Amino acid sequence: MHPSLANSAKSAIPLHAVLAKDAKAWLSRQRRAGPVIASGFAGAAGVLAALPDSKGGIAAWVLGLGEGRDAFALAVAAEKLPAGLYRLGEVPDFCGGANAALAWLMGGYNFDRYKKKTERKARLVMPTGVDGEEISRIAENLFFARDLINTPANDMGPAELESAARALAKTYGAKVSVVSGAALKKHYPLIAAVGQGSDRAPRLIELNWGAASAPRVTLVGKGVCFDSGGYDLKPSAAMLTMKKDMGGAACALAAAGMVMGARLNLRLRVLIPSVENSVSGTAMRPGDVFTSRKGLTVEIGNTDAEGRLILADALADADDQKPELMIDIATLTGAARAATGMELPPFFTDDEKLAADLTRLGTSVQDPLWRLPLWRGYEDTLGSRVADLNNNPAYNYAGAITAALFLNRFVAKTKSWAHLDIPAWIDRAKPGRPLGGEANGARAIYALLKERYGR
């Protein structure tokens, strides 16, 4: 169990949490609440106040929840409280239980690879009925993904992403294989094409785990370790966060870690096409045509639409094995962000049950997803005069949908498929969610797989 959690409640200080609308009434029921009332505490979100005991010490703490819109509000307490042992007191259901435990761990997250490490020594007694090992495992894999995304591209290229996958595999007894060089160009030509402009060699990273007889589930994660846009160069402002363009890979690995740690009854395969999209004399050009692994030819209408290219080859490979379920995760389009913002990633699927389950479970674990349509009316926008497909649709709208339709051309045999178009980034800091990398969808996917394949 994570060291920030404890089993024994001996000498633990109660931590209460109140909504703003309930703060006055709650304080009226507390002994020695005068100093807190005098301080002006009114339950505003994120405000902590100490209730004194008869000896001048601290009898309890109370956290304001404001209007109560944040299930992880208690992360503020982990961030701000002094060293000590705490237990939940009166806390509304929406931010108690498992949410409280995960929030507490999230409040202790800090990306400090390049800074002096700060150790938080506040500990929380595990809420009744919550599995501390499970919560710890979820948090550790969430932080694993955040660290990968937050690491700058000079220290997180295709080789380093491979090393991270190997480290994860070693932890859980999985196997990793990698295709690169001439073999990559032969078997995964689109991945090779996108990565050919960088001196950091592209590769396909594959992780396998679980019994061969178990239901086959495949996760595919986009691993563009930095995206300059290629010859269709991004503006400098748009490049500032492009270290996060491997966020799909990080989320796929995080979900895989959760699955393997819980020993779910499935045969897990994770595919990560990993590249750097650079500008050089060997980089792919607008107008180039490449033959994909599936055999479909693709004209490069825009070198900055590279994510769908590398995913296409990986999806075609995954599809050949006819998995029961396949989910790909990618930081694919700005159009997805324009449609639903940074906090509600869209997903696409033709499977109604899968759509309902992802929506329900994402909401349940506070990792929300929103379904957008695979509208077939836009299929004709993918055409090319010289090839089977163009990676730059001939339509200025619905970019997230047309990207999903492009990917869908490479999925034909899989029983059930979903595509997540995520930001992998937090642009508005919230309790336990600092500005930076985030594993959008990883916990929702784990919840789905746990419900379907739990032992």
Secondary structure, 3 states (H helix, E strand, C coil): CCCCEECCCCCCEEEEEECHHHHHHHHHCCCCCHHHHHCCCCCCCCCEEEEECCCCCEEEEEEECCCCCCCCCCHHHHHHCCCEEEEECCCCHHHCHHHHHHHHHHHCCCCCCCCCCCCCCEEEECCCCCCHHHHHHHHHHHHHHHHHHHCCHHHCCHHHHHHHHHHHHHHHCCEEEEEEHHHHHHHCHHHHHHHCCCCCCCEEEEEEECCCCCCEEEEEECEEEEECCCCCCCCHHHHCCHHHHHHHHHHHHHHHHHHHHHCCCCEEEEEEEEEEECCCCCCCCCCCEEECCCCCEEECCCCCCCHHHHHHHHHHHHHHCCCCEEEEEECCCHHHHHHHCCCCCEEECCCHHHHHHHHHHHHHCCCCCEECCCCHHHHHHHCCCCCCEECCCCCCCCHHHHHHHHHHCCCCCCCCEEEEECCCEECCCECCECCEECCCCHHHHHHHHHHHHCC
